[in-house]
Amino acid sequence: MIKYDLNLKNLEIHLNKLFDIDLYRNIKITECPHCKSENIIKFGSYKNVQRYRCKECGKTFSNKTNTSFYYSKKNSETWLKYIELMLQRKTLNECSKELGISLPTAFYWRHKILFSLSKVKEAEKLENNIHISKILIKENFKGERQIRNKERKNVWNVIAIDSGENVISRPISIGIWNVENFNKLFYEKIDKDAYINAYLDRYLDVIAKKHNGSDKNRINIELSEVLKNYNKTFRNFLKDYRGIATKYLVHYLYLVNIFVITFEISSLDLIYSLNIYDSYIKENEIKNLKAV
């Protein structure tokens, strides 16, 4: 008897399976995520994803363990659609309705993806000619309770881009300038032989002069177009998301960088780059994030 499949559901199921296989096959597992032992063996597969067993602690795990989508009951296609909606700057309500997921799920998915972005989309080092500036925005207590009497202080966001269009942007202090935070969170990522061009801030100007020393050869470097447009793009981004709680700001900045840097990226590109080992964050860790 012929089984009709006019809506090609079987093909859709098959393509989802192939997508899962391809998404996780390149993840390299070298140690047990539980006890860190390297004495591991393959242990079959589950839903097309390779599983392993640790010969030291006896626990099992898979290529999906500790990735962005760990513990998710939704298939990879749903996550791909969610990332596409994120790139379109859709609100949580719009994502929830479009994909048939709850509003809290839409919220946590967004932050799981943003956390993964922090693992793959920030430059490890800024080199050669570096342009650096800052943006001040007021603290945002969105989502918090009992905030009536809280003073909204300035959040210092520092942005830097080098001649290779590598970007680092992050909040480094709240209220007043904190040079210790800047050195720990930012300056350590600047190559010692780089030349710093500082704009719109006297603190950054002092740091740049101290770093550059007597090097006068690269003073008249044209201001980066990316840095010129960053302030406007950043503030439009905040407007699109109807404000961002300060404690989540550091993760959103990785997403801002994608829109600021002039390269093309698709949701498919992004889901593959985000699906890396050790990119999982628990929901209670999201709730307890700190701004700086």
Contacts in CASP RR format, 6 or more apart in sequence:
PFRMAT RR
TARGET T0000
AUTHOR 0000-0000-0000
METHOD contacts of the structure
MODEL  1
MIKYDLNLKNLEIHLNKLFDIDLYRNIKITECPHCKSENIIKFGSYKNVQ
RYRCKECGKTFSNKTNTSFYYSKKNSETWLKYIELMLQRKTLNECSKELG
ISLPTAFYWRHKILFSLSKVKEAEKLENNIHISKILIKENFKGERQIRNK
ERKNVWNVIAIDSGENVISRPISIGIWNVENFNKLFYEKIDKDAYINAYL
DRYLDVIAKKHNGSDKNRINIELSEVLKNYNKTFRNFLKDYRGIATKYLV
HYLYLVNIFVITFEISSLDLIYSLNIYDSYIKENEIKNLKAV
5 11 0 8 1.000
16 75 0 8 1.000
16 76 0 8 1.000
16 77 0 8 1.000
17 48 0 8 1.000
19 76 0 8 1.000
19 77 0 8 1.000
19 80 0 8 1.000
20 47 0 8 1.000
20 48 0 8 1.000
20 49 0 8 1.000
20 75 0 8 1.000
20 76 0 8 1.000
21 48 0 8 1.000
21 49 0 8 1.000
23 76 0 8 1.000
23 271 0 8 1.000
23 272 0 8 1.000
23 275 0 8 1.000
24 49 0 8 1.000
24 50 0 8 1.000
24 62 0 8 1.000
24 63 0 8 1.000
24 64 0 8 1.000
24 67 0 8 1.000
24 275 0 8 1.000
25 50 0 8 1.000
25 63 0 8 1.000
27 63 0 8 1.000
27 67 0 8 1.000
27 275 0 8 1.000
27 276 0 8 1.000
27 277 0 8 1.000
28 277 0 8 1.000
29 40 0 8 1.000
29 50 0 8 1.000
29 52 0 8 1.000
29 61 0 8 1.000
29 63 0 8 1.000
29 277 0 8 1.000
30 38 0 8 1.000
31 37 0 8 1.000
31 38 0 8 1.000
31 40 0 8 1.000
32 38 0 8 1.000
32 39 0 8 1.000
32 40 0 8 1.000
32 52 0 8 1.000
32 54 0 8 1.000
32 56 0 8 1.000
32 57 0 8 1.000
32 59 0 8 1.000
32 61 0 8 1.000
33 61 0 8 1.000
33 65 0 8 1.000
33 66 0 8 1.000
34 54 0 8 1.000
34 57 0 8 1.000
34 59 0 8 1.000
34 61 0 8 1.000
35 54 0 8 1.000
35 56 0 8 1.000
35 57 0 8 1.000
35 59 0 8 1.000
37 54 0 8 1.000
37 55 0 8 1.000
37 56 0 8 1.000
37 57 0 8 1.000
39 54 0 8 1.000
39 55 0 8 1.000
39 56 0 8 1.000
40 52 0 8 1.000
40 53 0 8 1.000
40 54 0 8 1.000
40 55 0 8 1.000
41 52 0 8 1.000
41 53 0 8 1.000
41 55 0 8 1.000
42 50 0 8 1.000
42 51 0 8 1.000
42 52 0 8 1.000
43 51 0 8 1.000
43 52 0 8 1.000
43 53 0 8 1.000
43 60 0 8 1.000
44 50 0 8 1.000
44 51 0 8 1.000
45 51 0 8 1.000
45 62 0 8 1.000
46 62 0 8 1.000
49 62 0 8 1.000
49 63 0 8 1.000
49 64 0 8 1.000
50 62 0 8 1.000
50 63 0 8 1.000
51 60 0 8 1.000
51 61 0 8 1.000
51 62 0 8 1.000
52 60 0 8 1.000
52 61 0 8 1.000
52 62 0 8 1.000
53 59 0 8 1.000
53 60 0 8 1.000
54 60 0 8 1.000
54 61 0 8 1.000
64 70 0 8 1.000
65 277 0 8 1.000
66 277 0 8 1.000
66 278 0 8 1.000
66 279 0 8 1.000
66 280 0 8 1.000
67 275 0 8 1.000
67 276 0 8 1.000
67 277 0 8 1.000
67 279 0 8 1.000
67 280 0 8 1.000
68 79 0 8 1.000
68 112 0 8 1.000
68 113 0 8 1.000
68 115 0 8 1.000
68 116 0 8 1.000
68 274 0 8 1.000
68 275 0 8 1.000
68 276 0 8 1.000
68 279 0 8 1.000
68 280 0 8 1.000
69 76 0 8 1.000
69 79 0 8 1.000
69 112 0 8 1.000
69 275 0 8 1.000
70 280 0 8 1.000
71 280 0 8 1.000
72 79 0 8 1.000
74 101 0 8 1.000
76 271 0 8 1.000
78 99 0 8 1.000
78 101 0 8 1.000
79 109 0 8 1.000
79 271 0 8 1.000
80 267 0 8 1.000
80 268 0 8 1.000
80 271 0 8 1.000
81 98 0 8 1.000
81 99 0 8 1.000
81 267 0 8 1.000
82 95 0 8 1.000
82 99 0 8 1.000
82 106 0 8 1.000
82 109 0 8 1.000
82 113 0 8 1.000
83 113 0 8 1.000
83 267 0 8 1.000
83 270 0 8 1.000
83 271 0 8 1.000
83 274 0 8 1.000
84 267 0 8 1.000
85 94 0 8 1.000
85 95 0 8 1.000
85 98 0 8 1.000
85 99 0 8 1.000
86 95 0 8 1.000
86 110 0 8 1.000
86 113 0 8 1.000
86 255 0 8 1.000
87 258 0 8 1.000
87 265 0 8 1.000
87 266 0 8 1.000
87 267 0 8 1.000
87 270 0 8 1.000
89 237 0 8 1.000
89 240 0 8 1.000
89 241 0 8 1.000
90 98 0 8 1.000
91 241 0 8 1.000
91 242 0 8 1.000
92 103 0 8 1.000
92 106 0 8 1.000
92 107 0 8 1.000
92 110 0 8 1.000
93 103 0 8 1.000
93 106 0 8 1.000
95 101 0 8 1.000
95 106 0 8 1.000
95 109 0 8 1.000
95 110 0 8 1.000
96 102 0 8 1.000
96 103 0 8 1.000
96 105 0 8 1.000
96 106 0 8 1.000
99 106 0 8 1.000
101 109 0 8 1.000
108 283 0 8 1.000
108 286 0 8 1.000
111 248 0 8 1.000
111 251 0 8 1.000
111 281 0 8 1.000
111 286 0 8 1.000
112 280 0 8 1.000
112 281 0 8 1.000
112 286 0 8 1.000
113 274 0 8 1.000
114 248 0 8 1.000
114 251 0 8 1.000
114 252 0 8 1.000
114 254 0 8 1.000
114 255 0 8 1.000
115 251 0 8 1.000
115 279 0 8 1.000
115 281 0 8 1.000
115 286 0 8 1.000
116 274 0 8 1.000
116 275 0 8 1.000
116 276 0 8 1.000
116 279 0 8 1.000
117 251 0 8 1.000
117 254 0 8 1.000
117 255 0 8 1.000
117 258 0 8 1.000
117 274 0 8 1.000
118 250 0 8 1.000
118 251 0 8 1.000
118 254 0 8 1.000
119 274 0 8 1.000
119 276 0 8 1.000
119 278 0 8 1.000
119 279 0 8 1.000
120 273 0 8 1.000
120 274 0 8 1.000
120 276 0 8 1.000
120 279 0 8 1.000
121 254 0 8 1.000
121 257 0 8 1.000
121 258 0 8 1.000
121 273 0 8 1.000
122 167 0 8 1.000
122 168 0 8 1.000
122 254 0 8 1.000
122 257 0 8 1.000
123 162 0 8 1.000
123 166 0 8 1.000
123 167 0 8 1.000
123 168 0 8 1.000
123 189 0 8 1.000
124 189 0 8 1.000
125 166 0 8 1.000
125 189 0 8 1.000
125 190 0 8 1.000
125 191 0 8 1.000
126 160 0 8 1.000
126 161 0 8 1.000
126 162 0 8 1.000
126 166 0 8 1.000
126 168 0 8 1.000
126 189 0 8 1.000
126 190 0 8 1.000
126 191 0 8 1.000
126 194 0 8 1.000
127 162 0 8 1.000
127 163 0 8 1.000
127 164 0 8 1.000
127 166 0 8 1.000
127 191 0 8 1.000
127 193 0 8 1.000
127 194 0 8 1.000
128 162 0 8 1.000
128 163 0 8 1.000
128 164 0 8 1.000
128 191 0 8 1.000
128 194 0 8 1.000
128 195 0 8 1.000
129 162 0 8 1.000
129 163 0 8 1.000
129 194 0 8 1.000
129 195 0 8 1.000
129 197 0 8 1.000
129 218 0 8 1.000
129 221 0 8 1.000
130 160 0 8 1.000
130 161 0 8 1.000
130 162 0 8 1.000
130 163 0 8 1.000
130 190 0 8 1.000
130 194 0 8 1.000
130 195 0 8 1.000
130 196 0 8 1.000
130 197 0 8 1.000
131 160 0 8 1.000
131 161 0 8 1.000
131 162 0 8 1.000
131 197 0 8 1.000
131 199 0 8 1.000
131 221 0 8 1.000
131 223 0 8 1.000
131 224 0 8 1.000
131 227 0 8 1.000
132 158 0 8 1.000
132 159 0 8 1.000
132 160 0 8 1.000
132 196 0 8 1.000
132 197 0 8 1.000
132 198 0 8 1.000
132 199 0 8 1.000
132 204 0 8 1.000
132 208 0 8 1.000
133 158 0 8 1.000
133 159 0 8 1.000
133 160 0 8 1.000
133 198 0 8 1.000
133 199 0 8 1.000
133 200 0 8 1.000
133 201 0 8 1.000
133 204 0 8 1.000
133 227 0 8 1.000
133 230 0 8 1.000
133 231 0 8 1.000
134 156 0 8 1.000
134 157 0 8 1.000
134 158 0 8 1.000
134 159 0 8 1.000
134 200 0 8 1.000
134 201 0 8 1.000
134 204 0 8 1.000
135 157 0 8 1.000
135 159 0 8 1.000
135 230 0 8 1.000
135 231 0 8 1.000
135 234 0 8 1.000
135 235 0 8 1.000
136 154 0 8 1.000
136 155 0 8 1.000
136 156 0 8 1.000
136 157 0 8 1.000
137 154 0 8 1.000
137 155 0 8 1.000
137 157 0 8 1.000
137 235 0 8 1.000
137 238 0 8 1.000
138 152 0 8 1.000
138 153 0 8 1.000
138 154 0 8 1.000
138 155 0 8 1.000
139 150 0 8 1.000
139 152 0 8 1.000
139 153 0 8 1.000
139 154 0 8 1.000
139 155 0 8 1.000
139 174 0 8 1.000
139 246 0 8 1.000
139 291 0 8 1.000
140 152 0 8 1.000
140 243 0 8 1.000
140 244 0 8 1.000
140 245 0 8 1.000
140 246 0 8 1.000
140 249 0 8 1.000
141 147 0 8 1.000
141 150 0 8 1.000
141 152 0 8 1.000
141 245 0 8 1.000
141 246 0 8 1.000
142 243 0 8 1.000
142 244 0 8 1.000
142 245 0 8 1.000
143 245 0 8 1.000
144 245 0 8 1.000
153 174 0 8 1.000
153 175 0 8 1.000
154 174 0 8 1.000
154 175 0 8 1.000
155 171 0 8 1.000
155 173 0 8 1.000
155 174 0 8 1.000
155 175 0 8 1.000
155 246 0 8 1.000
155 249 0 8 1.000
155 291 0 8 1.000
156 171 0 8 1.000
156 172 0 8 1.000
156 173 0 8 1.000
156 174 0 8 1.000
156 175 0 8 1.000
156 177 0 8 1.000
156 178 0 8 1.000
157 169 0 8 1.000
157 170 0 8 1.000
157 171 0 8 1.000
157 172 0 8 1.000
157 234 0 8 1.000
157 249 0 8 1.000
157 253 0 8 1.000
158 169 0 8 1.000
158 170 0 8 1.000
158 171 0 8 1.000
158 172 0 8 1.000
158 182 0 8 1.000
158 186 0 8 1.000
158 204 0 8 1.000
159 167 0 8 1.000
159 168 0 8 1.000
159 169 0 8 1.000
159 227 0 8 1.000
159 230 0 8 1.000
160 167 0 8 1.000
160 168 0 8 1.000
160 169 0 8 1.000
160 186 0 8 1.000
160 190 0 8 1.000
161 167 0 8 1.000
161 224 0 8 1.000
161 226 0 8 1.000
161 227 0 8 1.000
162 194 0 8 1.000
165 226 0 8 1.000
165 261 0 8 1.000
165 262 0 8 1.000
165 263 0 8 1.000
167 226 0 8 1.000
167 257 0 8 1.000
167 260 0 8 1.000
167 261 0 8 1.000
168 186 0 8 1.000
168 189 0 8 1.000
169 230 0 8 1.000
169 253 0 8 1.000
169 256 0 8 1.000
169 257 0 8 1.000
170 185 0 8 1.000
170 186 0 8 1.000
170 250 0 8 1.000
170 253 0 8 1.000
171 246 0 8 1.000
171 249 0 8 1.000
171 250 0 8 1.000
171 253 0 8 1.000
171 291 0 8 1.000
171 292 0 8 1.000
172 178 0 8 1.000
172 181 0 8 1.000
172 182 0 8 1.000
172 185 0 8 1.000
172 186 0 8 1.000
172 292 0 8 1.000
173 181 0 8 1.000
173 182 0 8 1.000
173 292 0 8 1.000
174 246 0 8 1.000
174 291 0 8 1.000
174 292 0 8 1.000
177 203 0 8 1.000
178 292 0 8 1.000
179 203 0 8 1.000
179 207 0 8 1.000
181 292 0 8 1.000
182 203 0 8 1.000
182 207 0 8 1.000
185 292 0 8 1.000
187 207 0 8 1.000
190 196 0 8 1.000
190 211 0 8 1.000
194 211 0 8 1.000
195 212 0 8 1.000
195 215 0 8 1.000
195 218 0 8 1.000
195 221 0 8 1.000
196 207 0 8 1.000
196 208 0 8 1.000
196 211 0 8 1.000
196 212 0 8 1.000
197 208 0 8 1.000
197 221 0 8 1.000
197 223 0 8 1.000
198 204 0 8 1.000
198 205 0 8 1.000
198 207 0 8 1.000
198 208 0 8 1.000
199 223 0 8 1.000
199 227 0 8 1.000
226 260 0 8 1.000
226 261 0 8 1.000
226 262 0 8 1.000
229 260 0 8 1.000
230 260 0 8 1.000
233 256 0 8 1.000
233 259 0 8 1.000
233 260 0 8 1.000
234 256 0 8 1.000
234 260 0 8 1.000
237 252 0 8 1.000
237 255 0 8 1.000
237 256 0 8 1.000
237 259 0 8 1.000
238 244 0 8 1.000
241 252 0 8 1.000
244 252 0 8 1.000
246 291 0 8 1.000
247 289 0 8 1.000
247 290 0 8 1.000
247 291 0 8 1.000
248 289 0 8 1.000
249 291 0 8 1.000
250 289 0 8 1.000
250 291 0 8 1.000
250 292 0 8 1.000
251 289 0 8 1.000
258 265 0 8 1.000
END
